Amino acid sequence: MGDVGRSPRMQYHALALATSLAEVDVIGYAGSAMHPGVREQAHINWHFLRRPALLAPQNARRWLFLGYALAKILGECLQLLWLLLCVVRKPDVILVQNPPAIPTLLVALIAARLRAAKLVVDWHNFGYTMLSLRLGQRHPLVHLARWYERVVGRQADAHLCVSRAMQAVLQADWGIAGAVVLYDRPAACFAPTSPHVRQDLFRRLQDTITFPTIEGQLEGTRAPDRPALLVSPTSWTADEDFSVLLDAALQCDKMIRAHEAESGRRAFPPLLILITGRGPLRSHYEAQIARLALHKVHLRTLWLAAEDYALLLGAADLGLCLHRSSSGLDLPMKVADMFGSGLPVCALDYGSCLAEQVQHGVNGLLFATSAQLAQQLYTLFQGFPDDSPLLYQLRQNVNALPRQRWAEEWRAVAQPVFAA
């Protein structure tokens, strides 16, 4: 029930099913470009939903937001029921991404029972916790949404989820036993980018956006005075607080100025932070970025095709993750992609669940405040690129991680669920 191009996990599901087991029909919204392998797969059929004629503004009053949400839900119910009952071939299995839970879970359950299909729910997060970001945890509709999600979700025939912490909560609090943990893994396209491909990528990026410090990037990874490249992928939604990154950039910039003001100190490299993605809060944060007066830290926003996004991660020196889980139980796929690209990560610490993915001081660093992030950036890139021992050690540890890709994880964990 989102932009299919911005849901890599569901694209990977569709590709794996079409390759291994099934003819696949995908229902979702068109928008962003999809991965080439998914677009070209002959056994995947696409059914795109019509978008609402009106979009609710981000700062809309609660009553206006709720009215818009109700109209959107009714429209989606009608479209989904028509497609699932009258358009797509009779399915053996209906796989639904959650969230959003409303109306998707109920409509998928009705369609599965009417067409004698099995229903599999892939729990990415909980819909009611996403709603609480907008309405507050105590709002009656949030409590109603949790009851609905729990009651309807329990009727499914099988369950996948993204973390062991979520698996434990599903069993203990929701009465859903036997959920299978399917970790997000990087696709095969996420790998370190070779020097000549890296140079071609930055030449093409120069044609679309101005980078005041990009010239050193074109000289190659060993250029002694090249800027450090940091990448922060985002969907620009409420579960990512980029004010933390902006504050950290200001504080780190002050630390760099103080560093360079001391006589005899080596010049600090420029830090080029690229924030990639599209989403509702992008213009809000771009306005804040434009007002910053920074000396050695450069923030830029851009949108990349899936192929170039993978190349950019493979060309970067550090990944930044500002994801703050609304439930504290999901894991950001962007970190899996970074590790697949050989990229260490500085990630916002939102709870113990994150330890399933990021080990502080081993394959990345965790931070809770902008001051901590600023100190980490300063420490990691002091002496860059040839004398940054902590950054070097983190990268070595990331490269030593098992190279398990999505296709391998899916065959081992998810395929038995669907085959059964």
Secondary structure, DSSP 8 states (H G I E B T S, - for coil): --BGGG-HHHHHHHHHHHHHT--EEEEEB--S---HHHHT-TTEEEEE----SS---TT--HHHHHHHHHHHHHHHHHHHHHIIIIIS---SEEEEEES--TTHHHHHHHHHHHTT-EEEEEESS-HHHHHHHHH-TT-HHHHHHHHHHHHHHTTSSEEEES-HHHHHHHHHHH-----EE------TT-S---HHHHHHHHHHHHTTS--TT-HHHHT-TT-TT--EEEEEE----TTB-THHHHHHHHHHHHHHHHHHHSTT------EEEEEE---TTHHHHHHHHHT---SSEEEEEE---HHHHHHHHHH-SEEEE-B--SSS----HHHHHHHHTT--EEEE---GGGGGT--BTTTEEEESSHHHHHHHHHHHHTTTTTS-HHHHHHHHHHHTS----HHHHIIIIIHHHHH-
